[in-house]
Amino acid sequence: MNTTAGALRARWAAGKPTFGVWVALACPFAVELLATPGVDYVCVDQQHGIVDGRDVVGLMRAAEGRGAVPITRVPANRPWLIGKALDVGAQGVVVPLVSSPGEAAAAVAACRYPPAGVRSFGPIRSSITMDARDPRTLGDEVLCFVMVETREGVEQVERIAATPGLDGIYVGPADLALGLGLAPDLDKAEPEHEAAVERILHACRAAGIVAGIQCGSGRSARRYADMGFQLVTFAKDSSVLQAAMRRELEAALGEARPAAAGRDGYT
C-alpha cells in the first residue's frame, strides 16, 4: 500500500479528486473504522481536535495500516510545529489562518530543507515511512496546504496561491464564514461566502495548485468535487458519531428530535 503523499499526487495528476476524513478524537480504532476502502487520506486535527502530540503517531499508524495517507492540521503556522509533524510521519500539513503571501511562504519554508526552506533535519519516523533520508525526498515530496479563512486572505488569495512550493489551499468554511462576518458552519449558502469559495478555487486553478475543502456530508463533497476541488473531506469522526447516535435515538424513541444547538460543524 502506498501511504505517501505520492499516492495523492498521482490521483491529482490523473485529474481525479481525493476524498478523506477528519479526525478530532484521540482514538486509533476509530481511525481504523473510518478509513474504509476508498478513503484516500486521514487528517489528524491538532488545532481543534482532542489530540495532543503523544496521540499523533498512533493515529497516523492506524491510517497507514488501512491504506490511507496521513496528513495533519497543525495548531499554528510555526516552523517547529510543522517540522515536528512531518518528522513523525505526516505526509502533509494543513496550516491554519494564512492571510498573506508572506505567511504562506513561511509555511512552505517550514516544510522544506535548506536551501529551499528552513526545516531542521531530524526525520525520526518519516525516514522509515518514506524509506529515505535524502532531504530532497523528505522535504520536497510532503504536502503543504494553507487555509485561507479571513477576509484579508480572500483579498490576497491570488498572491497566496502563487507562492512557490505551495501545494494547495484548503477552505475551512466555518472559519471563513466568521472572517466574513457570518455564522460559522459548513456548507454555507450565503452569496458572499459562495463567492469567496469560488474565488479561492479559481485562484488555485490559475496557479496550478490543489484546492481543498471541508464538507458536512458526502453529498456536499460530491458537489464540491464536481466544481473542481481535489482534496475533499467528507466526514469527521465526532460528527459521524453524533449524527448516528441522534438517528438511532430517534428510531428508538419513535419520534423526531430537534437538532442540537451548535452542531459539530467547525473548520
N, C-alpha and C positions, 0 to 999 in steps of 0.2 A: 504493500500500500504506500502510495506517495502522499505523505502528510506535510510536505514542504510547501512553501509559497509557490513553487513552480507548478503545482497542480492547479492552483487558481489562475496563474498567469496563462497556462495552456488553454483553459476554457475561455478566458477573455480573448486570447489571440484567435480562437476559433469563432468568435462572435457570440459566445454563449454566456448567459448570466450565471452567477454562483449564488446559492441560497444557503443561509446559515441561521444559527440560533444564538441567542444571547444568554449568558449565564451570570446570574446575580447571587446564587446560593452556593455556599462552600460545600458542595456535595458531589464527589466524583461519580457516584452511582447515578445521580440524576443526569449527569452529562452522558453517561453510557446509554441511558434510556432515551434521551433526546436525540443523540447522534445516530439516528436510523439511516439505512442506506438511502442516498440521495441528498443528505445534508453535507454540504461541501466544506463548511467551516463552523467552528465554535469560537465565539468571542467571550472571553472572561472579563467581566466588568469590575475593574479595580477602582473606578471613580465613585460609583453609586451602589455597587453590589455589596453584599455581606461577605466580602472576600478580603483576606489580607495576604501578605507576601508568602506566608507559610502554606497557604492553600493553593497557590497558583500552579505549582508543578504537578500536584495530584490531579487537578482539573485538566491540565493540558495532556497528561498521560492518558486520562480517560478518553479524551477526544482522539488522540493519536491511535489508541487501541481500537477505536471504532472506524478509523479511516478518514476522520475529519481533520482539516488543517486548523491548528490552534493559533488564534490571534488574541490580542488583549487591548482593552481600552485602559490606558494608563491614567493615574489620578490627575496629572497636570503635565504641562509642557516643560519638563525639567530633564536635562541630559542624563542624570543618574537614574531616574525612574525609567526612562526609555531604554537606556543601555542595559539595566538590570533585567528588565522584562525580556529583552532579546537574548541576553546571556543564558537565561534559564529555559529557553526553548520556544518562546513565542515566534511565530513566523511573520508577524507583522504587528504594528501598533496602530491604534486609533487615538489621536491626540486631541483632547477637547479644547474648546474655546480659543480657536485660532482666528484672529480678526485682521491680520495684516500679512503682507508678503514676508516681512522680517520674522514674524512668529512662525510662519510656515517653513522658512529657510532654517530656523533654529531646530525645528522638529526633524527635518531631513538630516541636518548635520549630526544630530544625536544618534541617528541610525547608522551612519556611515563612518568608516575608519578614515584617518588621515591618508592622503591629502584631501579627500572629498568631504570629510567631516571631522568631528571631534570625539567620536566614540572611543572609549578606553578598551583595551584588549583584555578580555577575561571570559571567553566563551565556555564557562564551566559545564553547561549542559548542551548548549547549541552545537558544540563541536561534535557531540555524539549524535544528536537528532539530525544534523545536517551532514554528518560524516565528512567534516572538513575542519581545517584550522587556517586555511588561507583567508586573510582578511577580505580579499576581494569577493570570495564566495559568501562568507558570513555576513558581510556588510551590504553588498550590492543586491543580494537576492531577497532579503527581507523586505516586507511591505511597509510603507509609511503613508498613512492616511491622516488627514487633519479634518476636524469638524468645524464647519462654518455655521455658527449659530447665533450671531449677533447682527444687528443692522449694519454696523461698520464692516463686518466680514462680508456680508452680501454686497455692499457697495464696492468692495475691493476684490470680489471673488475672481474676476478675470486675471488680475495680477497674482493672486494667490495660486490659481490653477497653473500659472506659467512658471512656478518655482521649479528650478532644475532639481531633478531627483525625486520629486513628489510623485507618488503612485496614484493618489486619488483623494477625493473629498467625500466625506461621509456626512450625511444630513441626519441630525437628531431633531425630529420635528417638534418635540415638546420645548426644548431649549430655544430652538429657532423661533417658535411662537412667542416665548417670553421676550426674546430680543426684539420682536416686532410689536410688543405691547398687547399680545393676545393671550388667551388662556392656554396653559400648557396641556397638550395631549398629542396623541398620534393621529395620523390620518386626518389632518386639518383640511377644511373645505373653504376657509376664508380666501377671497381673491388675492389679498396681499401675500398670504402665506404660499398659495399655489404659485404666484408669480416669482417669489423668491426661490422656491424649489426648482422651477423651470430655469431660472437664470443660472443656478448652480449647475444644473445638468448641462446646459448649453456651454457654460464656461469649461466644464470638463471635456466635453466633446471637442471644442475648439483647441484645447491644449493637448489632446490625445491621451488623457488620463482617465481613470475609472471613477465613475460616480456611484456612491453607495448611499443607502438609506435604511432607516429603522421603520418597520411597519407593524401595524397592530394585528394583522391577520394574514393568512395565506392568500386570501382573495386580493387584499391590498398589495401584497408582494407581487402577485402576478401582474397587476395593473402597472406598478412601477417598473417591473422588468420589461414589460411591453413598451414603456416610454423610453427605455434605454439605460436604466440603472443596471449595474452589473454586480455589485456587492449588495445583496438584498437580504436583510434579516427579517424573517417572517414570524419568529416566535421567541419568547423568553420564558425561562423555567418558572419563575414566580408567577407570571401572568397565566401560563398554561395551567398551573396547579390551581390557581384561584378560579379560573373560568370553569374547569372541570368540576371543582367542588361545588360551585354555585349551581351548575347544571344538574348534578346528581342530587343535590339537596332539594331543588325544585321538584324533581321527579319523586323523591321520597315523600315530600310534604303534599304533593298533588296540587301545588299552586305556584304561580309565578311570583318571584320575589324581586323587589326593586333592586337595580344595580347599586352596588355600594358606592358611596361618595368617594371621590379621589381614587378611582381605579388605577391599577398599576400600569400607567402608560407613560412613564418618563422616558427620556433620552432625546 
